[in-house]
Amino acid sequence: MKIFVAGASGVIGRLLLPQLVQAGHDVIGMTRKEEQRQAIEKTGAKAILADVFDREQIMKILDEVKPNVVIHQLTSLSQGSSSENACIRIEGTRNLVDAAKQAKVQKIIAQSISWAYEPGTTPATEETALDIHASMPRKTTINGVLSLEEAVKEIPTHVILRYGTLYGPATWYARNGDMAKKIMKKEIKATDGVSSFVHVEDAAHVAFMALDWPTGTYNIVDDEPAKGIDWLPVYAKVIGAPVPDTQSGANSWERGASNQKVKNKNGWTLQYPTWRTGFSTS
C-alpha cells in the first residue's frame, strides 16, 4: 500500500516509519522541518516537506501522492502549549482530511487522547462521553479533540487511537524529558488523580497494526490505570529523583481509561503491559 504519514518525525512517527517500510509499504513521511528530512529517508521512506496549515500545499501534495491510507500523527507538544496543539487538531486535521477526501483516500488512522473523557470514578471506556462541559483551560484541549475526531470520521474507514500518556525514549518522560526534569526538582506532587500510560513503542506498533483494523475508536493504554501516589514514586525512583511530595485530591476527570475493547476486538497485546516495568526503559 501507499501510506502517507503526517507527523513522520514525531516521537511516534519516527518509530512507525521503519515498521511500515519493512512490511513492504510505499511510505511517504511528511515533516515541516528540513533537518528531519534525512532521518525520514534513512528509514527507507520518502520525505516531503510541508506545513499542514498551508491548505493549498496539502491539497496539492495528497492529490499528487494519492495514498491508500493517511496516518495522522501531527502534534505540537514541544512548547507544552494546549492552544497550539488544539490548533493543529482543528485546522491541521481539517486541511488533511479535506485533502484526503479530494484524493479519494479510503482510510485514515489518527492520533487522539484518552484523557478527554467526562468526570467519573472508574476507567473510561470508548462509550464514555467526552468532557464537552469542561471549563477553560481544559476546554481548549477538548474542543481540539472533538474537532479532530469529527473530521476524521468523514473518511470512509477511520481508526481513532486515543492514546494514554506517552512515556519512553524521546517523550516528556524520558530521563532528559520535561517531566523528568520537573520531578527531579520536586515540582510535581503525587495526587489521587488516575492516569493511564502507554509506552511509545506500543503506541507506534498500534498505528502499524491499525492498517488492518476496522473502523472504530480505541483507547490505547496499558493494563494498569494508576493514581499519582502509586506511579509517581516508582518513576521518581527509576530516574533517581527525590521522593515526591504528596497532595490529597484530584481533578474529577482524572479517571484513567480501559483498554478492554481493543484487546477483545482486535487482539492487541502490549510489549509493556504496565508502567511498573516500562518506566525503566525511559
C-alpha positions in Angstrom: 0.0 0.0 0.0 1.0 3.6 -0.4 0.9 5.2 3.0 1.2 8.9 3.8 2.3 9.7 7.3 1.7 13.2 8.6 3.9 14.0 11.6 6.5 11.5 10.4 9.3 13.0 12.6 7.4 13.0 15.8 8.0 10.5 18.7 5.6 8.0 17.3 6.2 8.7 13.6 9.9 8.0 13.9 9.2 4.5 15.3 6.4 3.9 12.9 8.1 4.5 9.6 10.6 1.6 9.8 7.8 -0.8 10.6 5.8 0.3 7.6 8.8 0.2 5.3 9.9 -3.2 6.5 6.4 -4.5 5.8 6.8 -3.6 2.2 4.7 -0.5 2.0 5.4 2.6 -0.1 5.8 5.2 2.6 5.8 9.0 2.3 6.6 10.8 5.5 5.7 14.5 5.9 7.5 16.9 8.1 7.8 20.7 8.2 11.4 20.6 9.4 14.2 20.4 6.8 16.5 18.9 9.4 14.2 15.9 9.8 14.3 15.0 6.1 17.5 12.8 6.3 16.1 10.9 9.3 12.9 10.1 7.4 14.8 9.0 4.3 17.2 6.8 6.4 14.1 4.6 7.2 13.5 3.9 3.5 10.6 6.3 3.3 10.3 9.2 1.0 10.3 12.6 2.7 8.0 15.6 1.9 8.5 19.0 3.4 5.1 20.6 4.1 3.1 22.7 6.5 -0.3 21.3 7.4 -1.6 24.8 7.8 -0.8 25.6 4.2 -4.1 24.2 2.9 -3.3 24.6 -0.8 0.0 22.9 -0.4 -1.5 19.9 1.5 -4.3 19.6 -1.1 -1.8 19.5 -3.9 0.5 17.0 -2.3 -2.1 14.4 -1.5 -3.7 14.8 -4.9 -0.3 14.0 -6.4 0.6 11.2 -4.0 -2.9 9.6 -3.9 -2.2 7.4 -0.9 -4.3 4.4 0.1 -4.0 5.3 3.7 -3.3 8.5 5.6 -1.8 8.2 9.1 -2.3 11.4 11.2 0.3 11.7 13.9 0.5 15.5 13.9 1.0 17.3 17.3 2.6 20.4 18.6 4.0 19.4 22.0 7.5 20.8 22.2 6.4 24.0 23.9 3.7 22.4 26.0 1.0 24.7 24.6 -2.5 23.3 24.7 -3.7 26.0 22.4 -1.1 25.3 19.7 -1.9 21.6 19.9 -5.6 22.3 19.6 -4.9 24.4 16.6 -3.2 21.5 14.8 -6.1 19.2 15.8 -8.6 21.7 14.4 -7.1 23.5 11.4 -4.4 20.9 10.6 -6.8 18.0 10.7 -9.4 19.9 8.6 -6.9 20.5 5.9 -5.5 17.0 6.0 -9.0 15.4 5.8 -10.2 17.6 3.0 -7.0 16.8 1.0 -7.6 13.1 1.7 -11.2 13.3 0.5 -10.1 15.1 -2.7 -7.5 12.4 -3.3 -10.2 9.8 -2.6 -8.3 8.2 0.3 -10.3 5.4 1.7 -8.7 5.0 5.2 -7.3 7.3 7.9 -5.6 6.4 11.2 -5.5 9.3 13.6 -3.9 10.1 17.0 -6.2 11.3 19.7 -6.0 11.2 23.6 -7.6 9.1 26.3 -7.9 11.8 29.0 -10.6 13.8 27.3 -13.5 11.9 28.9 -16.1 13.4 31.2 -15.6 13.1 35.0 -16.1 9.7 36.7 -14.8 7.3 39.3 -13.9 4.3 37.0 -11.7 4.0 34.0 -13.4 5.4 30.9 -14.5 3.2 28.0 -14.9 4.3 24.5 -18.6 4.6 25.2 -18.0 7.2 27.8 -18.9 10.8 26.7 -16.1 13.3 26.1 -15.9 16.2 28.6 -17.8 18.7 26.5 -18.8 20.7 29.6 -15.2 21.2 30.7 -14.1 24.7 31.7 -11.1 26.6 30.5 -8.2 25.8 30.0 -9.2 22.1 29.7 -12.0 23.1 27.2 -9.3 24.1 24.7 -8.0 20.6 24.6 -11.5 19.0 24.5 -12.5 21.3 21.6 -9.4 20.2 19.7 -10.1 16.5 20.2 -13.8 16.8 19.2 -12.9 18.7 16.1 -10.2 16.2 15.1 -12.4 13.1 15.7 -15.4 14.5 13.9 -13.3 15.4 10.8 -11.6 12.1 10.7 -14.9 10.3 10.7 -15.6 11.8 7.3 -13.2 9.3 5.7 -15.0 6.0 4.8 -12.8 3.8 7.0 -11.3 5.6 10.1 -9.4 4.3 13.1 -9.1 6.8 16.0 -6.4 5.9 18.5 -7.0 7.5 21.9 -3.5 7.2 23.3 -2.7 7.3 27.0 0.1 9.4 28.4 3.2 8.6 26.3 6.4 7.5 28.1 9.6 6.1 27.0 12.5 7.4 24.8 12.1 10.9 23.4 8.9 11.6 25.3 8.4 14.0 28.2 9.1 11.1 30.5 12.5 10.2 29.0 15.3 10.7 31.5 16.1 14.1 29.9 12.5 14.9 29.2 10.5 17.8 30.6 8.6 15.8 33.2 11.7 14.1 34.4 13.4 17.5 35.0 10.4 18.7 36.9 10.2 15.6 39.1 13.9 15.9 39.8 13.2 19.4 41.1 10.2 18.1 43.1 7.9 20.4 41.1 5.3 17.7 40.7 3.3 16.3 43.6 1.8 12.8 43.8 -2.1 13.1 44.0 -5.0 10.8 43.9 -5.6 11.6 40.2 -5.7 8.5 38.0 -3.6 8.3 34.8 -3.3 5.7 32.0 0.0 5.4 30.3 1.2 3.7 27.1 4.8 3.1 26.1 5.8 5.0 22.9 6.9 1.7 21.3 3.4 0.2 21.9 1.8 3.4 20.6 3.8 3.2 17.3 3.1 -0.5 16.8 -0.6 0.1 17.3 -0.6 2.6 14.4 1.0 -0.1 12.3 -1.4 -2.8 13.3 -4.4 -0.4 12.7 -3.8 -0.8 9.0 -5.8 -4.0 9.3 -8.3 -2.8 11.8 -11.9 -1.9 11.0 -13.5 1.5 11.6 -13.6 2.3 15.3 -12.3 4.4 18.2 -10.0 2.7 20.7 -8.3 3.5 24.0 -4.6 2.7 23.5 -3.5 2.5 27.1 -1.7 -0.1 29.3 -3.3 -2.5 31.7 -2.9 -0.5 34.9 -4.5 2.9 35.4 -2.9 4.3 38.4 -3.1 7.1 41.0 -0.3 9.6 41.1 0.5 8.4 44.6 1.3 5.0 43.1 3.0 5.6 39.8 5.0 8.8 40.6 7.2 7.4 43.4 8.0 4.4 41.1 9.0 6.7 38.3 11.0 9.0 40.6 13.0 6.1 41.9 13.8 4.9 38.3 15.2 8.2 37.3 17.0 8.8 40.6 14.8 11.7 41.7 13.9 12.6 45.3 10.7 11.0 46.8 7.9 13.2 45.6 5.6 15.2 48.0 2.0 14.1 48.1 -1.1 16.2 47.9 -4.6 14.9 48.5 -7.4 15.2 45.9 -7.6 15.0 42.2 -9.3 16.6 39.2 -12.7 14.9 38.6 -11.7 13.9 35.1 -8.5 12.1 36.2 -10.0 8.6 35.9 -7.8 6.7 33.5 -9.1 4.6 30.7 -9.9 0.9 29.9 -8.2 -1.0 27.0 -10.6 -3.9 27.0 -12.3 -3.0 23.7 -9.1 -3.0 21.6 -7.8 -6.2 23.3 -11.0 -8.1 22.9 -12.0 -6.9 19.4 -8.6 -6.6 17.8 -6.4 -8.9 19.8 -4.0 -6.2 20.8 -1.2 -7.3 23.1 1.3 -4.9 24.7 5.0 -5.2 24.9 4.8 -3.1 28.0 1.6 -4.0 29.8 2.3 -1.8 32.8 4.3 1.3 33.6 5.8 -0.5 36.6 8.2 -2.3 34.3 8.1 0.1 31.4 9.4 3.1 33.2 12.9 1.5 33.3 13.1 2.0 29.5 12.7 5.8 29.7 
